[in-house]
Amino acid sequence: MNTSRQEALAEALTNILAERLVSLHRLFDELTIVVHARDVDSMSKVLRDHKDLSFDTLIDLCGMDYSVYGDEVNALGKSNGRRFGVVYHLLSVTLNQRLRMKVFAEDNEFPVIDSVTDIWPGANWFEREAFDLYGIVFQGHTDLRRILTDYGFVGNPFRKDFPVSGYVEMRYDEEQKRVIYQPVSIEPREITPLVVREQHYGDSYAE
């Protein structure tokens, strides 16, 4: 999007969303708005239906864990100690313009954000993915269940406090003739890279 069109979109967003707009940032020729979790449903409808915005397509939706940011300001908004967020990437096919919307869940222990599946049906599987990997609950989703991990999986693997090795592992047990779960048996170890040197490297030769 060229600079003049981006400035026009930024002005339209500021005027239309008014006090419900927490912040608006421009970085790398992209616009990002931050909105309150309580306004996700109403703001999304405005973004889709207003003739000067017309964001009719949700390209992507992803969860985020901002636990390492704390209260620091990052390039696309301030978390204010809120750990979990959802990022929406929107496209207006009719107006050929794009927008990123960011929302922070208010409760770090039980993050909840309204579902936008009734506004952009394509959010269905994206919200299930964020629920599965980050534990973000999308209120109003009609079929919120895991989509990538196994049925008996415990925890949310994209949370930054989730161990890389996980908590349990699964294997086929010959005696029971079924797949079983057991505590993970991987032990952390330091890996030393193999260094291949030429023959006689470092040898000292007498004159």
C-alpha positions in Angstrom: 0.0 0.0 0.0 1.5 3.4 -0.9 2.0 6.1 1.7 -0.9 8.3 0.7 -3.4 5.4 0.8 -2.0 4.2 4.1 -2.3 7.7 5.6 -5.9 7.8 4.4 -6.7 4.5 6.0 -5.0 5.6 9.3 -7.2 8.7 9.3 -10.3 6.7 8.5 -9.6 4.3 11.4 -8.9 7.1 13.8 -12.2 8.9 12.9 -14.4 5.8 12.7 -13.2 3.8 15.7 -12.6 7.0 17.8 -12.2 6.3 21.6 -12.4 2.5 21.1 -9.1 2.6 19.4 -6.3 2.0 21.9 -3.5 2.8 19.6 -2.4 2.8 16.0 1.1 2.1 14.8 2.8 2.3 11.4 5.8 0.1 10.9 7.4 -1.4 7.7 4.7 0.1 5.6 2.0 -1.8 7.6 -0.7 -0.5 9.9 -1.4 -2.1 13.3 -4.3 -1.2 15.6 -4.6 -2.3 19.2 -8.2 -2.7 20.7 -9.6 -3.8 24.0 -10.6 -7.4 24.4 -14.1 -6.2 25.4 -14.5 -4.5 22.0 -13.3 -7.3 19.7 -16.8 -8.2 18.5 -18.1 -4.7 17.9 -14.9 -3.4 16.4 -14.6 -6.4 14.0 -18.1 -5.7 12.7 -17.2 -2.1 12.0 -14.0 -3.1 10.3 -16.0 -5.5 8.1 -19.1 -3.4 7.4 -18.0 0.3 7.2 -17.8 1.3 3.6 -14.4 3.1 4.1 -12.9 0.0 5.7 -14.6 -3.1 4.2 -12.2 -5.7 5.7 -14.2 -8.6 4.3 -11.5 -11.2 4.6 -9.6 -12.6 7.6 -6.3 -13.8 6.2 -4.8 -15.2 9.5 -5.3 -15.3 13.2 -2.6 -16.3 15.7 -2.0 -16.4 19.4 1.0 -14.8 21.1 2.7 -15.2 24.5 4.2 -11.9 25.6 5.5 -13.2 28.9 9.1 -12.0 28.2 8.0 -8.5 27.3 6.5 -7.5 30.7 5.6 -3.8 30.7 8.1 -2.8 28.0 6.9 -1.1 24.9 7.4 -3.2 21.7 7.1 -2.0 18.2 3.4 -2.9 17.8 1.8 -2.0 21.1 2.1 -2.1 24.9 1.2 -5.3 26.7 1.0 -3.6 30.2 1.8 -6.9 31.9 -0.9 -8.8 30.0 0.6 -12.1 28.8 -1.6 -13.4 26.0 -2.7 -11.7 22.8 -4.4 -12.5 19.5 -3.3 -11.0 16.2 -5.7 -10.7 13.3 -4.5 -10.0 9.7 -7.3 -8.5 7.7 -7.7 -7.8 4.0 -10.2 -5.6 2.1 -10.6 -7.2 -1.3 -12.8 -4.4 -2.6 -10.5 -1.5 -1.4 -7.2 -3.5 -1.7 -5.9 -2.6 1.7 -4.6 -4.6 4.7 -4.6 -4.2 8.4 -3.3 -5.9 11.5 -5.4 -5.9 14.7 -4.0 -6.8 18.0 -5.9 -7.7 21.2 -4.6 -8.5 24.7 -6.5 -10.9 27.0 -7.2 -9.2 30.3 -6.7 -12.4 32.5 -3.2 -14.0 32.4 -4.4 -17.1 34.2 -7.5 -17.7 32.1 -7.2 -15.8 28.8 -10.6 -15.2 27.1 -11.3 -13.3 23.9 -14.6 -13.2 22.0 -14.7 -15.4 18.9 -15.0 -13.7 15.5 -16.3 -16.8 13.6 -19.7 -15.2 13.1 -18.0 -12.2 11.4 -15.2 -14.0 9.5 -16.1 -17.8 9.3 -12.5 -18.5 8.2 -11.5 -17.8 11.8 -12.8 -21.2 12.9 -9.7 -23.4 12.6 -7.4 -20.5 13.4 -9.1 -20.0 16.8 -9.0 -23.7 17.5 -5.2 -23.6 16.8 -4.6 -20.7 19.2 -6.7 -22.5 21.8 -4.8 -25.7 21.4 -1.3 -24.2 21.3 -1.7 -21.2 23.7 -4.7 -22.1 25.8 -6.6 -18.9 24.7 -10.4 -19.5 25.1 -12.5 -18.0 22.3 -15.9 -17.2 23.9 -18.8 -18.0 21.5 -16.9 -20.5 19.3 -19.2 -23.4 18.6 -16.6 -26.2 18.4 -13.6 -25.1 20.5 -11.4 -28.2 20.8 -7.8 -29.2 20.0 -6.9 -29.4 16.4 -3.1 -30.2 16.2 -2.2 -32.1 19.4 -3.3 -35.5 20.5 -6.6 -36.0 22.3 -4.9 -36.8 25.6 -2.3 -34.0 25.3 -1.7 -32.0 28.5 -0.8 -28.3 28.4 -0.3 -25.8 25.6 3.0 -26.3 23.7 3.5 -22.7 22.4 3.4 -21.2 25.9 6.9 -20.0 26.7 6.9 -21.8 30.0 6.2 -25.2 28.3 9.3 -27.5 28.3 10.7 -28.3 24.9 10.6 -32.0 25.7 7.0 -31.9 26.9 5.6 -33.6 30.0 4.6 -37.0 28.6 5.5 -39.3 25.8 3.5 -42.0 24.0 4.6 -45.4 22.8 3.0 -48.7 21.8 3.0 -51.3 24.6 3.4 -54.9 23.3 1.9 -56.4 26.5 -1.2 -54.2 26.6 -1.5 -54.1 22.8 -2.2 -50.4 22.8 -0.7 -46.9 22.8 0.2 -45.7 26.3 1.4 -42.4 27.9 4.3 -42.2 30.3 6.5 -39.5 31.8 8.9 -38.2 29.3 12.3 -40.1 29.3 14.4 -37.5 27.5 17.2 -36.2 29.6 18.6 -32.8 28.8 22.2 -33.0 27.6 24.9 -30.7 26.3 25.7 -31.4 22.6 29.2 -30.8 21.5 29.6 -30.3 17.8 31.9 -32.6 15.9 34.9 -30.7 14.5 36.6 -32.3 11.5 40.1 -31.1 10.9 42.7 -31.9 8.2 45.2 -34.6 8.9 48.2 -33.4 10.9 46.4 -30.2 11.7 48.4 -28.5 14.5 51.3 -30.8 14.2 54.7 -29.1 14.8 57.5 -29.9 12.3 61.1 -29.7 13.0 63.2 -27.8 10.5 
